[in-house]
Amino acid sequence: MTTQKPNKSHKKANEKPGDGSAQNAEQLASLLHDLESLQAYLQERGRHSYELAQRFLVNARRDSSSRAYDERQATMLEYQHYIWQEIAGRVSQLLVAYGDPESAITDMTEGATDDAAITTQAPAREQDS
């Protein structure tokens, strides 16, 4: 199966030369909104995994017959929690890099699980010559 590369030079006949920057800004705003939604989803998945892990740990303490199974499940779910939060942190870094830095940093610090996920400076972007 082959995929076609999009033709970036293709413009509509009625498109004016100045419309490109407005359209790009609109697409960027839409992308940033989608990234915010993705970040919220990932954080929720992480929270859910953590809550399930805690339930398994409680059950492991309560029922000794299934302790080993419950502890393994809790460990696996805690790992999933960590992964979901790490991915959400990376999405937050994209929001900082390309979005409104003030709101993205606030969003990032609310759901961050470690200091490494929180950066206060956006990475330097390459300038087009």
SVG drawing of the C-alpha trace seen along z (x, -y; Angstrom):
<svg xmlns="http://www.w3.org/2000/svg" viewBox="-12 -40 30 59">
<polyline fill="none" stroke="black" stroke-width="0.4" points="0.0,0.0 1.5,-3.4 0.6,-6.7 0.6,-10.0 2.4,-13.0 0.2,-16.1 0.9,-18.7 1.8,-21.8 2.0,-24.1 -1.6,-23.5 -3.7,-26.6 -7.4,-27.2 -8.1,-29.4 -10.0,-32.0 -7.4,-32.1 -5.7,-35.4 -1.9,-35.6 -2.6,-37.1 -5.0,-34.3 -2.2,-31.8 -1.1,-33.2 -4.7,-33.5 -5.4,-30.0 -2.1,-28.8 -3.0,-30.6 -6.4,-28.9 -4.9,-25.5 -2.4,-26.0 -5.1,-27.1 -7.1,-24.0 -4.1,-21.8 -3.4,-23.3 -7.0,-22.7 -6.7,-19.1 -3.4,-18.8 -5.1,-20.2 -7.9,-17.6 -5.3,-14.8 -3.4,-16.0 -6.6,-15.9 -7.4,-12.4 -4.0,-11.1 -4.1,-12.5 -7.5,-10.9 -6.2,-7.6 -3.2,-7.9 -5.5,-8.7 -7.8,-5.8 -4.8,-3.4 -3.6,-4.7 -7.0,-4.3 -7.2,-0.7 -3.7,0.0 -4.8,-1.2 -7.9,1.1 -5.7,4.1 -3.3,3.2 -6.3,2.9 -7.5,6.3 -4.1,7.8 -4.0,6.8 -7.6,8.1 -7.4,11.4 -4.2,13.4 -5.3,16.1 -4.8,13.8 -2.1,11.5 0.6,12.3 -1.8,11.7 -3.2,8.5 0.3,7.2 1.4,7.9 -1.7,6.2 -1.1,3.2 2.5,3.0 1.5,3.2 -1.2,0.5 1.2,-1.8 3.6,-1.5 0.8,-2.3 0.0,-5.4 3.6,-6.5 3.6,-6.1 0.3,-7.9 1.6,-10.8 4.9,-10.9 3.1,-11.1 0.8,-13.9 4.0,-15.7 5.4,-15.5 2.1,-16.9 2.4,-19.7 5.9,-20.5 4.4,-20.8 1.8,-23.2 4.5,-25.3 6.6,-25.3 3.9,-26.2 1.0,-27.7 0.4,-30.3 3.3,-29.7 1.4,-31.1 -1.6,-28.8 0.4,-25.8 2.7,-26.0 -0.3,-26.3 -1.9,-23.2 1.4,-21.3 2.1,-22.0 -1.4,-20.9 -1.0,-17.3 2.7,-16.8 4.1,-13.9 7.8,-14.8 10.0,-17.9 11.5,-16.8 8.1,-17.1 7.8,-20.8 9.8,-23.2 9.3,-27.0 11.0,-27.8 9.9,-26.8 12.5,-25.1 14.1,-27.3 12.4,-27.1 14.3,-27.2 13.7,-30.4 12.9,-30.2 15.4,-32.2"/>
</svg>
